[in-house]
Amino acid sequence: MKQNYMNKPEEELKLNLRPRAVETISLNIPKDTLEALKKVAASRDMSFEALLKLYIGQGLRQDLAKLFSDRVLESTAQVLARHIQSEEEISTIIEEIRAETTRYAQIQAWA
């Protein structure tokens, strides 16, 4: 059963932290990039390791969202193909959806 958060908005914002398995890796980073990371991290009052994790997380979430969006558009195209005979019309609809969602994502990125 789908939970309705409209009745309990405080639950929608609850942050559930749980320990996750970690693995230590070695990463070669150009010295100038590392120095820039350290400067930015210091300006944010955080370690450069934390900043690096933040950047990785942001990029990963963005790429995962794109993969999900592509899957949704592919499914949408398949459903439309069952109801609309014209491949050109389907393509036009998918491109319009892609343009709208891209525009929305850009607006959210600037917010």
The first five atom37 places (N, CA, C, CB, O) and aatype in JSON, in Angstrom:
{
  "aatype": [12, 11, 5, 2, 18, 12, 2, 11, 14, 6, 6, 6, 10, 11, 10, 2, 10, 1, 14, 1, 0, 19, 6, 16, 9, 15, 10, 2, 9, 14, 11, 3, 16, 10, 6, 0, 10, 11, 11, 19, 0, 0, 15, 1, 3, 12, 15, 13, 6, 0, 10, 10, 11, 10, 18, 9, 7, 5, 7, 10, 1, 5, 3, 10, 0, 11, 10, 13, 15, 3, 1, 19, 10, 6, 15, 16, 0, 5, 19, 10, 0, 1, 8, 9, 5, 15, 6, 6, 6, 9, 15, 16, 9, 9, 6, 6, 9, 1, 0, 6, 16, 16, 1, 18, 0, 5, 9, 5, 0, 17, 0],
  "atom_mask": [
    [1, 1, 1, 1, 1],
    [1, 1, 1, 1, 1],
    [1, 1, 1, 1, 1],
    [1, 1, 1, 1, 1],
    [1, 1, 1, 1, 1],
    [1, 1, 1, 1, 1],
    [1, 1, 1, 1, 1],
    [1, 1, 1, 1, 1],
    [1, 1, 1, 1, 1],
    [1, 1, 1, 1, 1],
    [1, 1, 1, 1, 1],
    [1, 1, 1, 1, 1],
    [1, 1, 1, 1, 1],
    [1, 1, 1, 1, 1],
    [1, 1, 1, 1, 1],
    [1, 1, 1, 1, 1],
    [1, 1, 1, 1, 1],
    [1, 1, 1, 1, 1],
    [1, 1, 1, 1, 1],
    [1, 1, 1, 1, 1],
    [1, 1, 1, 1, 1],
    [1, 1, 1, 1, 1],
    [1, 1, 1, 1, 1],
    [1, 1, 1, 1, 1],
    [1, 1, 1, 1, 1],
    [1, 1, 1, 1, 1],
    [1, 1, 1, 1, 1],
    [1, 1, 1, 1, 1],
    [1, 1, 1, 1, 1],
    [1, 1, 1, 1, 1],
    [1, 1, 1, 1, 1],
    [1, 1, 1, 1, 1],
    [1, 1, 1, 1, 1],
    [1, 1, 1, 1, 1],
    [1, 1, 1, 1, 1],
    [1, 1, 1, 1, 1],
    [1, 1, 1, 1, 1],
    [1, 1, 1, 1, 1],
    [1, 1, 1, 1, 1],
    [1, 1, 1, 1, 1],
    [1, 1, 1, 1, 1],
    [1, 1, 1, 1, 1],
    [1, 1, 1, 1, 1],
    [1, 1, 1, 1, 1],
    [1, 1, 1, 1, 1],
    [1, 1, 1, 1, 1],
    [1, 1, 1, 1, 1],
    [1, 1, 1, 1, 1],
    [1, 1, 1, 1, 1],
    [1, 1, 1, 1, 1],
    [1, 1, 1, 1, 1],
    [1, 1, 1, 1, 1],
    [1, 1, 1, 1, 1],
    [1, 1, 1, 1, 1],
    [1, 1, 1, 1, 1],
    [1, 1, 1, 1, 1],
    [1, 1, 1, 0, 1],
    [1, 1, 1, 1, 1],
    [1, 1, 1, 0, 1],
    [1, 1, 1, 1, 1],
    [1, 1, 1, 1, 1],
    [1, 1, 1, 1, 1],
    [1, 1, 1, 1, 1],
    [1, 1, 1, 1, 1],
    [1, 1, 1, 1, 1],
    [1, 1, 1, 1, 1],
    [1, 1, 1, 1, 1],
    [1, 1, 1, 1, 1],
    [1, 1, 1, 1, 1],
    [1, 1, 1, 1, 1],
    [1, 1, 1, 1, 1],
    [1, 1, 1, 1, 1],
    [1, 1, 1, 1, 1],
    [1, 1, 1, 1, 1],
    [1, 1, 1, 1, 1],
    [1, 1, 1, 1, 1],
    [1, 1, 1, 1, 1],
    [1, 1, 1, 1, 1],
    [1, 1, 1, 1, 1],
    [1, 1, 1, 1, 1],
    [1, 1, 1, 1, 1],
    [1, 1, 1, 1, 1],
    [1, 1, 1, 1, 1],
    [1, 1, 1, 1, 1],
    [1, 1, 1, 1, 1],
    [1, 1, 1, 1, 1],
    [1, 1, 1, 1, 1],
    [1, 1, 1, 1, 1],
    [1, 1, 1, 1, 1],
    [1, 1, 1, 1, 1],
    [1, 1, 1, 1, 1],
    [1, 1, 1, 1, 1],
    [1, 1, 1, 1, 1],
    [1, 1, 1, 1, 1],
    [1, 1, 1, 1, 1],
    [1, 1, 1, 1, 1],
    [1, 1, 1, 1, 1],
    [1, 1, 1, 1, 1],
    [1, 1, 1, 1, 1],
    [1, 1, 1, 1, 1],
    [1, 1, 1, 1, 1],
    [1, 1, 1, 1, 1],
    [1, 1, 1, 1, 1],
    [1, 1, 1, 1, 1],
    [1, 1, 1, 1, 1],
    [1, 1, 1, 1, 1],
    [1, 1, 1, 1, 1],
    [1, 1, 1, 1, 1],
    [1, 1, 1, 1, 1],
    [1, 1, 1, 1, 1],
    [1, 1, 1, 1, 1]
  ],
  "atom_positions": [
    [[0.84, -1.18, 0.0], [0.0, 0.0, 0.0], [0.89, 1.25, 0.0], [-0.96, 0.0, 1.23], [1.86, 1.34, 0.76]],
    [[0.56, 2.19, -0.84], [1.34, 3.41, -0.96], [1.08, 4.32, 0.23], [1.01, 4.14, -2.28], [-0.07, 4.57, 0.59]],
    [[2.16, 4.82, 0.84], [2.01, 5.67, 2.01], [1.74, 7.11, 1.57], [3.27, 5.61, 2.9], [2.38, 7.61, 0.65]],
    [[0.79, 7.74, 2.21], [0.44, 9.12, 1.88], [1.17, 10.05, 2.83], [-1.1, 9.33, 1.97], [0.84, 10.13, 4.01]],
    [[2.17, 10.76, 2.3], [2.96, 11.67, 3.12], [2.29, 13.03, 3.3], [4.32, 11.86, 2.51], [2.74, 13.85, 4.09]],
    [[1.21, 13.25, 2.56], [0.53, 14.54, 2.68], [-0.04, 14.71, 4.09], [-0.6, 14.66, 1.64], [-0.12, 15.83, 4.59]],
    [[-0.42, 13.61, 4.71], [-0.98, 13.69, 6.05], [0.11, 13.88, 7.12], [-1.78, 12.42, 6.35], [-0.15, 14.43, 8.19]],
    [[1.34, 13.43, 6.81], [2.44, 13.51, 7.77], [3.69, 14.07, 7.09], [2.74, 12.11, 8.39], [4.61, 13.32, 6.78]],
    [[3.72, 15.38, 6.84], [4.87, 15.95, 6.12], [6.18, 15.78, 6.85], [4.63, 17.41, 5.85], [7.24, 15.77, 6.21]],
    [[6.16, 15.65, 8.18], [7.41, 15.49, 8.92], [8.08, 14.16, 8.59], [7.16, 15.59, 10.42], [9.31, 14.06, 8.68]],
    [[7.31, 13.14, 8.21], [7.89, 11.86, 7.84], [8.56, 11.92, 6.47], [6.81, 10.77, 7.85], [9.52, 11.19, 6.22]],
    [[8.07, 12.77, 5.59], [8.66, 12.89, 4.27], [10.09, 13.42, 4.35], [7.81, 13.82, 3.38], [10.93, 13.08, 3.53]],
    [[10.36, 14.24, 5.35], [11.67, 14.87, 5.48], [12.6, 14.11, 6.41], [11.51, 16.28, 5.98], [13.74, 14.53, 6.62]],
    [[12.15, 12.99, 6.97], [12.98, 12.22, 7.88], [14.18, 11.65, 7.14], [12.17, 11.09, 8.54], [14.03, 11.06, 6.07]],
    [[15.36, 11.83, 7.69], [16.59, 11.33, 7.09], [16.97, 10.03, 7.77], [17.73, 12.38, 7.2], [17.24, 10.01, 8.97]],
    [[16.98, 8.96, 7.02], [17.33, 7.66, 7.57], [18.79, 7.36, 7.25], [16.4, 6.55, 7.01], [19.13, 7.04, 6.11]],
    [[19.63, 7.47, 8.25], [21.04, 7.16, 8.08], [21.3, 5.74, 8.54], [21.94, 8.16, 8.85], [20.85, 5.33, 9.61]],
    [[22.01, 4.99, 7.73], [22.37, 3.65, 8.13], [23.81, 3.41, 7.68], [21.4, 2.58, 7.51], [24.24, 3.92, 6.64]],
    [[24.54, 2.67, 8.45], [25.92, 2.38, 8.04], [25.94, 1.6, 6.73], [26.66, 1.58, 9.15], [25.14, 0.68, 6.52]],
    [[26.84, 1.98, 5.86], [26.98, 1.27, 4.59], [28.4, 0.73, 4.49], [26.65, 2.21, 3.37], [29.34, 1.31, 5.03]],
    [[28.53, -0.38, 3.82], [29.85, -0.97, 3.62], [30.71, -0.01, 2.8], [29.74, -2.35, 2.92], [30.23, 0.62, 1.86]],
    [[31.96, 0.09, 3.17], [32.89, 0.96, 2.45], [34.1, 0.16, 2.01], [33.32, 2.17, 3.33], [34.41, -0.9, 2.56]],
    [[34.78, 0.68, 1.01], [36.01, 0.07, 0.53], [37.03, 1.17, 0.3], [35.76, -0.75, -0.77], [36.71, 2.2, -0.29]],
    [[38.22, 0.97, 0.76], [39.29, 1.93, 0.57], [39.91, 1.73, -0.8], [40.36, 1.8, 1.69], [40.2, 0.6, -1.2]],
    [[40.1, 2.84, -1.52], [40.71, 2.78, -2.85], [41.85, 3.77, -2.92], [39.66, 3.06, -3.96], [41.98, 4.66, -2.08]],
    [[42.67, 3.61, -3.93], [43.74, 4.55, -4.21], [43.37, 5.26, -5.5], [45.15, 3.84, -4.33], [42.91, 4.64, -6.46]],
    [[43.57, 6.58, -5.53], [43.14, 7.36, -6.68], [44.24, 8.36, -7.02], [41.8, 8.09, -6.39], [44.67, 9.13, -6.17]],
    [[44.68, 8.35, -8.25], [45.68, 9.33, -8.7], [44.96, 10.58, -9.19], [46.58, 8.73, -9.83], [44.14, 10.53, -10.1]],
    [[45.29, 11.7, -8.57], [44.68, 12.99, -8.92], [45.81, 13.97, -9.21], [43.73, 13.52, -7.76], [46.78, 14.02, -8.45]],
    [[45.71, 14.73, -10.28], [46.75, 15.74, -10.55], [46.91, 16.68, -9.36], [46.4, 16.54, -11.82], [45.93, 17.03, -8.69]],
    [[48.15, 17.08, -9.09], [48.44, 17.92, -7.92], [47.64, 19.21, -7.92], [49.91, 18.24, -7.86], [47.13, 19.62, -6.88]],
    [[47.52, 19.85, -9.08], [46.78, 21.11, -9.11], [45.29, 20.9, -8.8], [46.93, 21.78, -10.49], [44.65, 21.74, -8.18]],
    [[44.74, 19.76, -9.24], [43.35, 19.44, -8.93], [43.19, 19.2, -7.44], [42.88, 18.22, -9.73], [42.21, 19.65, -6.84]],
    [[44.13, 18.48, -6.85], [44.08, 18.21, -5.41], [44.16, 19.51, -4.62], [45.21, 17.26, -5.0], [43.44, 19.69, -3.64]],
    [[45.04, 20.41, -5.03], [45.15, 21.7, -4.34], [43.86, 22.5, -4.46], [46.33, 22.52, -4.92], [43.43, 23.14, -3.5]],
    [[43.24, 22.47, -5.65], [41.98, 23.18, -5.83], [40.89, 22.56, -4.95], [41.55, 23.15, -7.32], [40.09, 23.28, -4.35]],
    [[40.87, 21.23, -4.87], [39.9, 20.55, -4.0], [40.08, 20.98, -2.55], [40.06, 19.02, -4.12], [39.11, 21.25, -1.84]],
    [[41.33, 21.05, -2.12], [41.61, 21.44, -0.72], [41.16, 22.87, -0.45], [43.11, 21.29, -0.41], [40.63, 23.16, 0.62]],
    [[41.37, 23.77, -1.41], [40.94, 25.16, -1.23], [39.42, 25.28, -1.14], [41.46, 26.03, -2.4], [38.88, 25.96, -0.27]],
    [[38.74, 24.6, -2.06], [37.27, 24.64, -2.05], [36.75, 24.0, -0.76], [36.69, 23.91, -3.29], [35.83, 24.53, -0.13]],
    [[37.33, 22.88, -0.37], [36.9, 22.19, 0.85], [37.09, 23.09, 2.07], [37.69, 20.88, 1.04], [36.21, 23.16, 2.93]],
    [[38.21, 23.77, 2.14], [38.46, 24.67, 3.27], [37.43, 25.8, 3.31], [39.88, 25.25, 3.19], [36.99, 26.2, 4.38]],
    [[37.07, 26.31, 2.13], [36.07, 27.39, 2.08], [34.7, 26.9, 2.52], [35.99, 27.98, 0.67], [33.85, 27.7, 2.93]],
    [[34.46, 25.58, 2.43], [33.19, 24.99, 2.85], [33.29, 24.38, 4.25], [32.76, 23.92, 1.84], [32.33, 23.78, 4.74]],
    [[34.45, 24.54, 4.86], [34.7, 24.01, 6.21], [34.48, 22.49, 6.25], [33.78, 24.71, 7.23], [33.77, 21.96, 7.11]],
    [[35.11, 21.81, 5.29], [35.03, 20.35, 5.24], [36.34, 19.79, 4.73], [33.85, 19.89, 4.34], [37.15, 20.53, 4.17]],
    [[36.56, 18.51, 4.91], [37.78, 17.88, 4.4], [37.68, 17.71, 2.89], [38.03, 16.51, 5.1], [36.58, 17.67, 2.34]],
    [[38.82, 17.63, 2.23], [38.77, 17.44, 0.78], [38.22, 16.05, 0.45], [40.17, 17.62, 0.16], [37.62, 15.87, -0.62]],
    [[38.4, 15.08, 1.34], [37.83, 13.75, 1.13], [36.29, 13.83, 1.13], [38.33, 12.77, 2.22], [35.63, 13.22, 0.29]],
    [[35.75, 14.59, 2.08], [34.3, 14.75, 2.14], [33.79, 15.47, 0.89], [33.89, 15.54, 3.41], [32.74, 15.11, 0.34]],
    [[34.51, 16.48, 0.44], [34.13, 17.21, -0.76], [34.17, 16.29, -1.98], [35.05, 18.43, -0.98], [33.28, 16.34, -2.83]],
    [[35.2, 15.47, -2.06], [35.31, 14.53, -3.17], [34.14, 13.54, -3.16], [36.65, 13.76, -3.09], [33.57, 13.25, -4.22]],
    [[33.77, 13.04, -2.0], [32.6, 12.16, -1.88], [31.33, 12.89, -2.3], [32.46, 11.62, -0.44], [30.46, 12.31, -2.95]],
    [[31.22, 14.15, -1.92], [30.06, 14.95, -2.3], [29.97, 15.07, -3.82], [30.13, 16.35, -1.66], [28.9, 14.86, -4.41]],
    [[31.09, 15.41, -4.46], [31.11, 15.53, -5.92], [30.77, 14.21, -6.59], [32.47, 16.02, -6.39], [30.01, 14.19, -7.56]],
    [[31.33, 13.12, -6.1], [31.05, 11.8, -6.68], [29.56, 11.48, -6.53], [31.91, 10.7, -6.0], [28.92, 11.02, -7.47]],
    [[29.01, 11.74, -5.34], [27.6, 11.47, -5.1], [26.69, 12.28, -6.01], [0.0, 0.0, 0.0], [25.71, 11.76, -6.54]],
    [[27.01, 13.57, -6.19], [26.2, 14.42, -7.06], [26.22, 13.93, -8.49], [26.68, 15.87, -6.99], [25.18, 13.82, -9.14]],
    [[27.41, 13.63, -8.99], [27.54, 13.14, -10.36], [26.86, 11.8, -10.55], [0.0, 0.0, 0.0], [26.2, 11.57, -11.57]],
    [[27.01, 10.92, -9.57], [26.39, 9.61, -9.65], [24.87, 9.72, -9.67], [26.84, 8.74, -8.49], [24.21, 9.07, -10.47]],
    [[24.31, 10.54, -8.78], [22.85, 10.72, -8.75], [22.35, 11.29, -10.08], [22.45, 11.66, -7.59], [21.31, 10.87, -10.58]],
    [[23.09, 12.23, -10.64], [22.7, 12.83, -11.92], [22.71, 11.77, -13.03], [23.65, 14.0, -12.28], [21.77, 11.7, -13.83]],
    [[23.75, 10.95, -13.08], [23.83, 9.92, -14.11], [22.76, 8.84, -13.92], [25.21, 9.27, -14.12], [22.17, 8.37, -14.9]],
    [[22.5, 8.45, -12.67], [21.46, 7.46, -12.41], [20.08, 8.0, -12.79], [21.48, 7.05, -10.93], [19.24, 7.26, -13.32]],
    [[19.85, 9.28, -12.51], [18.58, 9.9, -12.89], [18.41, 9.89, -14.41], [18.49, 11.35, -12.34], [17.32, 9.65, -14.91]],
    [[19.49, 10.16, -15.14], [19.43, 10.14, -16.61], [19.13, 8.73, -17.11], [20.75, 10.65, -17.21], [18.32, 8.56, -18.02]],
    [[19.78, 7.73, -16.54], [19.51, 6.35, -16.94], [18.05, 5.99, -16.7], [20.43, 5.38, -16.17], [17.4, 5.37, -17.54]],
    [[17.53, 6.39, -15.54], [16.13, 6.13, -15.23], [15.21, 6.85, -16.22], [15.8, 6.56, -13.78], [14.25, 6.27, -16.71]],
    [[15.52, 8.1, -16.5], [14.73, 8.9, -17.44], [14.72, 8.25, -18.82], [15.28, 10.33, -17.52], [13.68, 8.2, -19.48]],
    [[15.88, 7.77, -19.26], [15.96, 7.11, -20.56], [15.09, 5.86, -20.6], [17.42, 6.75, -20.9], [14.43, 5.58, -21.61]],
    [[15.07, 5.09, -19.5], [14.23, 3.89, -19.43], [12.76, 4.26, -19.48], [14.53, 3.1, -18.14], [11.97, 3.59, -20.14]],
    [[12.38, 5.34, -18.78], [10.99, 5.78, -18.78], [10.58, 6.23, -20.18], [10.78, 6.93, -17.77], [9.49, 5.9, -20.64]],
    [[11.46, 6.97, -20.86], [11.14, 7.41, -22.21], [11.01, 6.23, -23.17], [12.2, 8.38, -22.72], [10.14, 6.24, -24.05]],
    [[11.86, 5.23, -23.02], [11.77, 4.04, -23.87], [10.45, 3.31, -23.63], [12.97, 3.09, -23.6], [9.79, 2.88, -24.58]],
    [[10.07, 3.18, -22.37], [8.78, 2.54, -22.05], [7.62, 3.36, -22.59], [8.63, 2.37, -20.52], [6.65, 2.81, -23.1]],
    [[7.72, 4.67, -22.48], [6.69, 5.56, -23.01], [6.56, 5.38, -24.52], [7.0, 7.02, -22.67], [5.44, 5.32, -25.04]],
    [[7.67, 5.3, -25.21], [7.65, 5.11, -26.66], [6.99, 3.77, -27.02], [9.09, 5.17, -27.24], [6.24, 3.69, -27.99]],
    [[7.26, 2.73, -26.23], [6.65, 1.43, -26.49], [5.14, 1.47, -26.31], [7.26, 0.36, -25.57], [4.39, 0.9, -27.1]],
    [[4.7, 2.16, -25.26], [3.25, 2.29, -25.02], [2.61, 3.11, -26.14], [2.97, 2.96, -23.64], [1.55, 2.74, -26.66]],
    [[3.24, 4.21, -26.51], [2.7, 5.04, -27.59], [2.61, 4.25, -28.89], [3.56, 6.29, -27.79], [1.67, 4.43, -29.66]],
    [[3.58, 3.39, -29.14], [3.6, 2.6, -30.38], [2.41, 1.65, -30.46], [4.89, 1.81, -30.48], [1.98, 1.29, -31.56]],
    [[1.88, 1.25, -29.33], [0.7, 0.39, -29.33], [-0.58, 1.16, -29.66], [0.55, -0.3, -27.98], [-1.6, 0.56, -30.01]],
    [[-0.54, 2.48, -29.55], [-1.74, 3.31, -29.73], [-1.65, 4.26, -30.92], [-2.0, 4.1, -28.49], [-2.67, 4.73, -31.42]],
    [[-0.44, 4.53, -31.36], [-0.24, 5.49, -32.46], [0.55, 4.78, -33.56], [0.51, 6.78, -31.96], [1.59, 4.17, -33.28]],
    [[0.09, 4.85, -34.77], [0.73, 4.15, -35.88], [1.96, 4.89, -36.43], [-0.28, 3.94, -36.99], [2.87, 4.26, -36.96]],
    [[1.98, 6.2, -36.32], [3.03, 6.99, -36.94], [4.29, 7.05, -36.05], [2.51, 8.42, -37.23], [4.27, 7.6, -34.94]],
    [[5.39, 6.48, -36.57], [6.65, 6.54, -35.83], [7.13, 7.99, -35.7], [7.72, 5.69, -36.53], [7.74, 8.36, -34.7]],
    [[6.85, 8.79, -36.71], [7.24, 10.21, -36.68], [6.52, 10.94, -35.55], [6.93, 10.88, -38.03], [7.12, 11.74, -34.84]],
    [[5.24, 10.66, -35.38], [4.46, 11.29, -34.31], [4.98, 10.85, -32.94], [2.96, 10.94, -34.45], [5.1, 11.67, -32.03]],
    [[5.29, 9.57, -32.8], [5.84, 9.05, -31.54], [7.17, 9.74, -31.24], [6.02, 7.52, -31.61], [7.42, 10.17, -30.11]],
    [[8.02, 9.82, -32.24], [9.32, 10.47, -32.07], [9.18, 11.93, -31.67], [10.13, 10.37, -33.36], [9.92, 12.42, -30.82]],
    [[8.22, 12.62, -32.28], [7.97, 14.03, -31.94], [7.52, 14.16, -30.49], [6.9, 14.63, -32.88], [7.97, 15.06, -29.78]],
    [[6.64, 13.27, -30.05], [6.15, 13.31, -28.66], [7.3, 13.04, -27.69], [5.02, 12.27, -28.45], [7.43, 13.74, -26.69]],
    [[8.12, 12.02, -27.98], [9.24, 11.68, -27.09], [10.23, 12.84, -27.02], [9.95, 10.39, -27.58], [10.73, 13.16, -25.94]],
    [[10.52, 13.46, -28.14], [11.45, 14.59, -28.15], [10.89, 15.78, -27.37], [11.77, 15.02, -29.6], [11.63, 16.49, -26.7]],
    [[9.59, 15.98, -27.46], [8.95, 17.07, -26.69], [9.05, 16.79, -25.19], [7.47, 17.24, -27.11], [9.35, 17.69, -24.41]],
    [[8.81, 15.55, -24.8], [8.94, 15.17, -23.38], [10.39, 15.35, -22.94], [8.49, 13.71, -23.14], [10.64, 15.9, -21.87]],
    [[11.33, 14.89, -23.75], [12.76, 15.02, -23.41], [13.15, 16.5, -23.26], [13.64, 14.35, -24.51], [13.89, 16.85, -22.33]],
    [[12.67, 17.35, -24.15], [12.99, 18.78, -24.08], [12.43, 19.41, -22.81], [12.44, 19.52, -25.32], [13.1, 20.19, -22.14]],
    [[11.18, 19.05, -22.47], [10.56, 19.59, -21.26], [11.29, 19.13, -20.0], [9.1, 19.18, -21.18], [11.52, 19.94, -19.1]],
    [[11.64, 17.85, -19.93], [12.32, 17.35, -18.73], [13.74, 17.89, -18.63], [12.34, 15.82, -18.74], [14.23, 18.12, -17.53]],
    [[14.39, 18.09, -19.77], [15.73, 18.68, -19.76], [15.66, 20.12, -19.27], [16.37, 18.61, -21.16], [16.49, 20.55, -18.47]],
    [[14.68, 20.86, -19.75], [14.5, 22.25, -19.33], [14.22, 22.31, -17.82], [13.34, 22.93, -20.12], [14.76, 23.16, -17.12]],
    [[13.37, 21.4, -17.33], [13.05, 21.35, -15.9], [14.3, 21.03, -15.09], [11.96, 20.3, -15.62], [14.53, 21.64, -14.04]],
    [[15.11, 20.07, -15.56], [16.34, 19.7, -14.84], [17.31, 20.87, -14.79], [17.01, 18.47, -15.51], [17.98, 21.08, -13.78]],
    [[17.39, 21.64, -15.87], [18.28, 22.8, -15.88], [17.82, 23.86, -14.91], [18.38, 23.38, -17.27], [18.63, 24.48, -14.23]],
    [[16.51, 24.07, -14.83], [15.96, 25.05, -13.89], [16.26, 24.61, -12.46], [14.43, 25.21, -14.09], [16.64, 25.44, -11.63]],
    [[16.1, 23.31, -12.18], [16.37, 22.79, -10.83], [17.85, 22.9, -10.49], [15.91, 21.33, -10.73], [18.2, 23.16, -9.33]],
    [[18.72, 22.71, -11.47], [20.17, 22.8, -11.22], [20.57, 24.22, -10.84], [20.95, 22.34, -12.46], [21.49, 24.42, -10.06]],
    [[19.88, 25.2, -11.39], [20.21, 26.6, -11.1], [19.56, 27.09, -9.81], [19.78, 27.48, -12.25], [19.95, 28.13, -9.27]],
    [[18.57, 26.34, -9.32], [17.85, 26.77, -8.11], [18.69, 26.6, -6.86], [16.55, 26.0, -7.95], [18.24, 26.91, -5.76]]
  ]
}
